[in-house]
Amino acid sequence: MSRPRTALRPRRFTLRARLTLVYGAMFLAAGAVLLGLTYVLFNARLSGGGTFNSSSAEPSAAPTGTPARAAPDPGPDPGPTHERFTESREDVLLDAAGNSLLTQGGIALLVVGAAAAGSGWLVAGRVLAPLHRVTDTARRIAAAPAAGRGLHERIALGGPGDEVRELADAFDTMVERLDRSFDGQRRFVANASHELRTPLTVGRALVETAMHRPAASADVRHLGEDLLRINSRHERLISGLLLLATSENEVTERHPVDLADIVGHVVAQAASAAAKAGIEVTAETAEAWTAGDALLLERLVHNLVENGVRHNSGAGGHVRVSCAAGAGGRAELRVANTGPTVPPYEIPALFEPFRRLGADRLVTGGGAGLGLSIVRAVARAHGGDATARPRTGGGLTVTVTLPPDEPGKDADGAP
């Protein structure tokens, strides 16, 4: 039984701050102990060494050959009052010396402790810098719009072979294996799609030849039409798989493209077929420049319009296509269609391959289940994204956002 995930606690102190606090606290504790021992030893030395008494001092011997002089008369005995005064003065001096030692030593300890904490902060930052590099690389890979994109990133950490270097090398090895796995998967889908196209093309040619024979009966022609429809659906499925595998890769060669031109072209092509089904397709366009592959972007718009027509409510329905430059100059494409009500919890699954809604999950459905997954893959390959939300009254509204681009510039931004 798996444990439930707990929400991440807000990070109050970074590891660098905690290490700095530990360094500073240890230094202050050691300094306080040293200062206390110095104070105890200082008091013991002053108290145990006795006080200086001038009356007990003996005159030094006169140098040889020097006539001895009579010792000065010490005068009258100072008495107990003078001794108590002397002792009280000595106590005051001892207390003043101890307090001065504690005060000045404490100030010096705080100054040196602050310097030690600052040095600890710099040292901790230097030691943890490789970990920040590992974290930044992991975040860039995790922020990639597609699962297999961004895996070409490597840390390639240099320096001594310590624990941090071992962690970075292990991370690079893991990412490299994942990158090979995703590349192999994409190559397999592309190769399989290419290999499957040949038998389908041959089968379609044979069916068409049999249908157009003069001796072909009506049943043979009817069967041939059914086989051609099935063959055509399989061809669309394979083409969709190939396009999906291709669009998972980031588009490297980009050119300025106006989405308004693509929308106008696609809507003009789809209008006649939609009119036969009683569905109205309209477009409202304004300049929306982006940079990318025009063929892939045309397929994106075509899939959205085709899905809007196929999943519409039938005669009297409509598909509204609009594009314009949004916030920050980003190109925004929006396709809204009438149709059955779409539950909000079903929307994330619609962008997954081979996922259909309701009765369209049947094998005999009109589409291959790759329309919206190809739309999102193409959008993310261009650095954008695709989202959807239920439309009021039934149907779906799909919004695609793409990075902006200025007309008259190439992929490098030069005129």
C-alpha positions in Angstrom: 0.0 0.0 0.0 1.5 3.3 -1.1 1.7 6.1 1.3 -0.2 9.2 0.4 1.8 12.2 -0.8 2.2 15.0 1.6 2.4 18.6 0.6 5.8 20.1 0.4 6.6 22.2 3.4 7.8 25.8 2.7 11.5 26.0 2.9 12.4 28.3 5.7 16.2 28.0 5.7 18.4 26.9 2.8 21.2 24.3 3.4 23.7 27.1 3.0 22.1 29.1 5.7 21.9 26.1 8.0 25.6 25.3 7.5 26.4 29.0 8.2 24.4 28.9 11.4 26.1 25.7 12.5 29.6 27.1 11.8 28.8 30.3 13.7 27.2 28.5 16.6 30.1 26.1 17.0 32.6 29.0 16.8 30.8 31.0 19.4 30.4 28.1 21.7 34.1 27.3 21.5 35.0 31.0 22.0 32.7 31.2 25.0 34.4 28.2 26.6 37.8 29.6 25.9 36.8 33.0 27.3 35.4 31.3 30.5 38.6 29.3 31.0 40.7 32.4 30.5 38.7 34.2 33.1 38.9 31.4 35.7 42.7 31.0 35.2 43.1 34.8 35.4 41.3 35.0 38.7 43.2 31.9 40.1 46.5 33.5 39.1 45.7 36.8 40.8 44.2 35.2 43.9 46.8 32.5 44.4 49.9 34.6 43.7 49.4 36.9 46.7 49.5 40.6 46.9 52.6 42.8 46.9 53.4 44.2 50.4 56.1 46.9 50.6 56.8 46.2 54.3 58.0 42.7 53.6 60.4 43.7 50.9 64.0 43.5 52.0 66.6 46.0 50.9 68.9 44.8 48.2 72.5 44.4 49.0 74.7 47.3 48.2 77.2 46.9 45.4 80.7 46.0 46.4 82.8 48.9 47.2 79.9 51.2 47.9 79.5 52.4 51.4 76.4 51.1 53.1 73.8 53.6 53.9 71.4 53.4 56.7 67.9 52.0 55.8 65.2 54.6 55.9 63.0 54.7 58.8 59.7 53.0 57.8 57.9 55.3 60.1 55.1 54.3 62.4 53.2 51.0 61.9 50.2 51.6 59.5 47.9 49.5 61.6 44.9 47.3 60.7 42.9 50.2 59.2 45.5 50.7 56.4 45.6 46.9 55.7 41.8 46.8 55.3 41.9 49.7 52.9 44.7 48.1 50.9 42.7 44.8 50.6 39.6 46.6 49.5 41.5 48.4 46.8 43.0 45.2 45.6 39.5 43.6 45.4 38.2 46.5 43.4 41.2 46.2 41.0 40.6 42.5 40.6 36.9 42.9 39.9 37.7 45.7 37.4 40.3 43.5 35.7 37.9 40.6 35.5 35.0 42.7 34.1 37.3 44.3 31.6 38.4 40.9 30.5 34.9 39.6 30.1 33.6 42.8 28.4 36.4 43.3 25.9 36.8 39.5 25.3 33.0 39.2 24.7 33.1 42.1 22.2 36.1 40.6 20.4 34.4 37.2 20.4 31.3 38.6 18.7 33.3 40.4 16.1 35.4 37.4 15.3 32.2 35.2 15.4 30.6 37.5 12.8 33.7 37.2 10.6 33.6 33.5 11.0 29.9 33.3 10.1 30.6 35.4 7.0 33.5 33.2 6.0 31.3 30.1 6.6 28.7 31.6 4.3 31.2 32.0 1.5 32.7 28.6 2.1 29.3 26.9 2.2 28.3 28.7 -1.1 31.5 27.5 -2.7 31.0 23.9 -1.5 27.3 23.9 -2.6 27.8 25.5 -6.0 28.0 22.1 -7.8 24.7 21.0 -6.1 23.1 24.2 -7.5 24.3 23.2 -11.0 22.8 19.7 -10.6 19.5 21.3 -9.5 19.4 23.8 -12.3 20.0 21.1 -14.9 17.3 18.8 -13.4 14.8 21.8 -13.4 15.5 22.5 -17.1 14.9 18.9 -18.0 11.7 18.7 -15.9 10.5 22.0 -17.4 10.8 20.7 -21.0 7.4 20.7 -22.7 7.6 17.1 -23.9 8.7 14.1 -21.8 11.6 13.2 -24.1 12.8 16.7 -24.8 15.6 18.3 -22.9 17.2 15.0 -22.1 20.3 16.1 -24.1 21.2 18.3 -21.2 24.3 17.1 -19.2 25.9 18.5 -16.1 29.5 17.4 -17.0 30.8 18.5 -13.6 34.5 18.8 -13.3 36.7 19.1 -10.3 37.8 16.4 -7.7 36.1 13.1 -7.6 34.2 13.7 -4.4 30.6 12.8 -3.4 29.1 15.7 -5.4 31.0 14.7 -8.5 29.7 11.1 -8.1 26.1 12.4 -7.8 26.5 14.5 -11.0 28.0 11.6 -12.9 25.2 9.3 -11.8 22.7 11.9 -12.9 24.3 12.2 -16.3 24.3 8.5 -16.8 20.6 8.2 -15.9 19.7 11.1 -18.3 21.8 9.6 -21.1 20.0 6.2 -20.8 16.6 8.0 -20.8 17.6 9.9 -23.9 18.6 6.8 -25.7 15.4 5.1 -24.7 13.2 8.0 -26.0 15.2 8.3 -29.2 14.8 4.5 -29.8 11.1 4.7 -29.2 10.7 7.6 -31.7 12.8 5.8 -34.3 10.8 2.6 -33.8 7.5 4.4 -34.4 8.9 6.2 -37.4 10.4 3.1 -39.0 7.2 1.0 -38.3 5.1 3.7 -39.8 7.2 3.7 -43.0 7.2 0.0 -43.2 3.5 -0.3 -42.8 2.8 2.2 -45.5 4.0 -0.1 -48.3 1.5 -3.0 -47.8 -1.4 -0.5 -47.4 -0.4 1.2 -50.6 -0.2 -2.2 -52.4 -3.6 -3.3 -50.9 -5.3 -0.1 -52.0 -3.9 -0.6 -55.6 -5.2 -4.2 -55.7 -8.7 -3.2 -54.5 -8.9 -0.3 -56.9 -7.9 -2.7 -59.8 -10.5 -5.2 -58.9 -13.2 -2.6 -58.5 -12.6 -1.1 -62.0 -12.6 -4.3 -63.9 -15.4 -4.4 -66.5 -16.6 -7.8 -65.2 -16.8 -6.6 -61.6 -20.2 -6.9 -60.1 -22.0 -4.4 -57.9 -21.3 -6.5 -54.8 -17.6 -6.5 -55.6 -17.6 -2.7 -56.1 -19.5 -2.2 -52.8 -17.0 -4.4 -51.0 -14.2 -2.5 -52.6 -15.5 0.8 -51.4 -15.7 -0.6 -47.8 -12.2 -1.9 -48.1 -10.9 1.4 -49.4 -12.5 3.3 -46.5 -10.8 0.9 -44.0 -7.5 1.2 -45.9 -7.8 5.0 -45.9 -8.4 5.0 -42.2 -5.3 2.9 -41.6 -3.3 5.2 -43.8 -4.4 8.2 -41.8 -3.5 6.3 -38.6 0.0 5.5 -39.8 0.5 9.1 -41.1 -0.6 10.4 -37.7 1.8 8.1 -35.9 4.6 9.2 -38.1 3.8 12.9 -37.7 3.4 12.4 -33.9 6.9 10.8 -33.7 8.3 13.6 -35.8 6.7 16.4 -33.9 7.9 15.2 -30.6 11.3 16.6 -31.6 12.0 20.3 -31.3 11.8 22.2 -34.5 15.3 23.4 -35.3 14.7 25.2 -38.6 12.2 28.0 -38.0 10.8 30.6 -40.3 8.4 33.4 -39.8 4.8 32.2 -40.3 1.5 34.2 -40.1 -1.2 32.0 -38.6 -3.8 34.1 -40.3 -2.6 32.8 -43.7 -2.7 29.2 -42.6 -6.1 29.5 -41.0 -7.6 31.1 -44.1 -6.2 28.4 -46.3 -7.4 25.5 -44.1 -10.8 26.9 -43.6 -11.3 27.4 -47.3 -10.4 23.8 -47.9 -12.7 22.4 -45.1 -15.7 24.7 -45.8 -17.1 22.7 -48.7 -16.9 19.3 -47.0 -18.4 20.8 -43.8 -21.3 22.4 -45.7 -22.3 19.0 -47.1 -22.7 17.9 -43.5 -24.7 21.0 -42.6 -21.9 22.5 -40.5 -20.8 26.1 -40.9 -17.1 26.9 -40.7 -16.1 30.5 -40.2 -12.8 32.3 -39.5 -11.9 35.6 -37.9 -8.3 36.3 -38.3 -5.7 39.0 -37.5 -2.0 39.0 -37.9 -0.4 36.5 -35.6 3.2 35.9 -36.4 5.2 33.0 -35.0 8.4 31.1 -36.0 8.3 27.5 -37.0 7.6 24.9 -39.7 4.7 26.0 -41.9 3.7 22.4 -42.8 3.5 21.3 -39.2 1.5 24.3 -38.3 -0.9 23.7 -41.2 -1.4 20.2 -39.9 -2.1 21.6 -36.5 -4.8 23.9 -37.8 -6.2 21.2 -40.1 -6.5 18.7 -37.2 -8.4 21.2 -35.0 -10.8 22.1 -37.8 -11.3 18.5 -38.8 -12.0 17.5 -35.2 -14.4 20.4 -34.8 -16.4 19.2 -37.9 -16.2 15.5 -37.1 -17.3 15.9 -33.4 -20.0 18.5 -34.1 -23.7 18.2 -33.3 -24.6 17.6 -37.0 -26.8 19.9 -39.2 -27.0 23.4 -37.9 -23.7 23.2 -36.0 -20.8 25.5 -36.5 -17.0 25.8 -36.0 -15.5 29.1 -35.2 -11.8 29.6 -35.9 -10.0 32.8 -34.7 -6.3 33.8 -34.4 -4.7 37.0 -33.3 -1.7 38.3 -31.4 -2.2 38.0 -27.6 -0.3 39.1 -24.6 3.4 39.6 -25.2 2.9 39.2 -28.9 2.2 35.5 -28.6 0.2 34.0 -31.5 -3.1 32.6 -30.2 -5.3 30.2 -32.2 -8.8 29.3 -30.9 -11.2 26.8 -32.4 -14.6 26.4 -30.9 -17.2 23.9 -32.1 -20.7 23.0 -31.1 -21.4 19.4 -30.1 -22.2 17.1 -27.2 -21.3 18.1 -23.7 -17.8 17.3 -22.7 -17.1 16.6 -19.0 -14.2 18.6 -17.7 -12.5 15.5 -16.2 -12.4 13.9 -19.7 -10.4 16.8 -21.3 -6.9 15.8 -20.2 -7.4 12.3 -21.7 -8.4 13.8 -25.1 -4.8 14.9 -25.7 -3.5 11.4 -25.2 -2.9 9.2 -28.3 -5.8 6.8 -29.2 -8.2 8.4 -26.7 -11.7 9.2 -27.8 -14.8 10.5 -26.1 -17.8 8.4 -25.4 -19.0 6.3 -28.4 -16.1 7.5 -30.5 -13.9 5.1 -28.6 -15.2 2.3 -30.9 -12.8 1.1 -33.6 -15.2 2.2 -36.3 -14.9 5.8 -35.2 -14.1 8.3 -37.9 -10.8 9.3 -36.5 -7.6 7.6 -35.4 -7.6 9.2 -32.0 -4.4 11.1 -32.7 -5.9 14.6 -33.7 -5.4 16.5 -30.4 -2.3 14.6 -29.4 -0.7 15.7 -32.7 -1.9 19.3 -32.0 -0.3 19.4 -28.6 2.9 17.7 -29.9 3.3 20.2 -32.7 2.6 23.2 -30.4 5.1 22.1 -27.9 7.7 21.4 -30.6 7.4 25.1 -31.4 7.7 26.2 -27.8 4.0 26.7 -27.2 1.2 24.6 -25.8 -2.4 23.6 -26.4 -5.3 23.6 -23.9 -9.0 22.8 -24.1 -12.1 23.6 -22.0 -15.8 22.7 -22.3 -17.9 25.1 -24.3 -21.1 26.5 -22.8 -24.0 24.7 -24.4 -21.9 21.7 -25.6 -18.8 21.3 -27.6 -15.2 22.2 -27.0 -12.9 25.2 -27.3 -9.3 24.5 -28.0 -6.7 27.2 -27.6 -3.1 27.0 -29.0 -0.5 29.6 -28.0 2.8 29.9 -29.8 5.9 32.2 -29.2 5.9 35.5 -31.1 8.0 36.3 -34.1 8.5 39.5 -36.1 7.9 39.4 -39.9 10.9 39.9 -42.2 13.4 38.1 -39.9 14.9 34.6 -40.3 15.4 32.0 -37.7 18.5 33.7 -36.3 16.7 37.0 -35.9 18.6 38.8 -38.7 16.7 40.9 -41.3 
